[in-house]
Amino acid sequence: MADQSIEDAVSRALEGAPPRNFRESVDLAINLRDLDLNDPSNRVDEGIVLPSGTGQETRIVVFAEGETALRARDVADEVLDSDDLEELGDDTDAAKDLAGETDFFIAQANMMQDIGRYLGTVLGPRGKMPTPLQPDDDVVEVVNRMKNTVQLRSRDRRTFHARVGAEDMTAEEIADNIDVIIRRLEADLEKGPLNIDSVYVKTTMGPAVEVA
C-alpha cells in the first residue's frame, strides 16, 4: 500500500486537471541525479508490472507457431509466424509501422535468432526486442501480465516519463502503481534514493505535483 503522501499528491494532480474532451493518462516525470548516463550500465531500462494496471489498452504481438500460436490468438492483438517474420524482414516500412504501434513483443525462444536477423535493426534501437517465451512458459499468462506492464526507459536523459494510470482510476490505485515504480528504482539505482532528484505526477494536460 502506498504512502499517504503519494496518494495526496495524486489527488491534487487529478483535482487540478481542467476538464478535457478525452480520457487523459496519468504520468510520472522522474528526475535522476549523480549518474553518468553516458554509461549504458547506469541507464534505467526495465518493465514493471503495475498492481492496478496501466489504465490503457496495451498492444501485444506474439511471434509463435503451433500450439503456442493457437493459445496466443485468444489473448494477443496479433500472432505472427516465421513466414510473416520473413516478409517483415523484406519490408522495412511495414516493420517500422508494426514497431511503432506495438507496446510489447513476445516470441518463442527458438524464433529469437531469426527475429534478430530480420528485425533487429528495427526493434533493437526502439528497445522493443521480444521477451523470449521459454518452452515451459504459459503464453496466456505472459501476455496477460504484460498487459499490466510499463517500460521504464531513461536512455541517456536524466528526466524521463512513465505512465502510471488514467484519470478515471482512483487516487489510491494510481498511488499504488507509483509506489511500486519508486521502490523498484530505489532498489536498482546505484545509490538508491540518492540517485532520485525528484518525482512529479500529472495528467496529460494538467499541472505537475511533486511526489518525492
Buried (B, 14 or more C-beta within 10 A) or exposed (E): EBBEEBBBBBBBBBEEBEEEEEEBBBBBBBEBEEBEBEEEEBBBEEEBBBEBBBBBEBBBBBBBBEEBBEBBBEBBBBBBBBEBBEEBBEEEEEBBEBBEEBBBBBBBEEBBEBBBEBBBEBBEEEEBBBBBBEEEBEBBEBBEEBBBBBBBBBEEEBEBBBBBBBBEBBBBBBBBBBBBBBEBBBEEBEEEEEBBBBBBBBBBEBEBBEBB
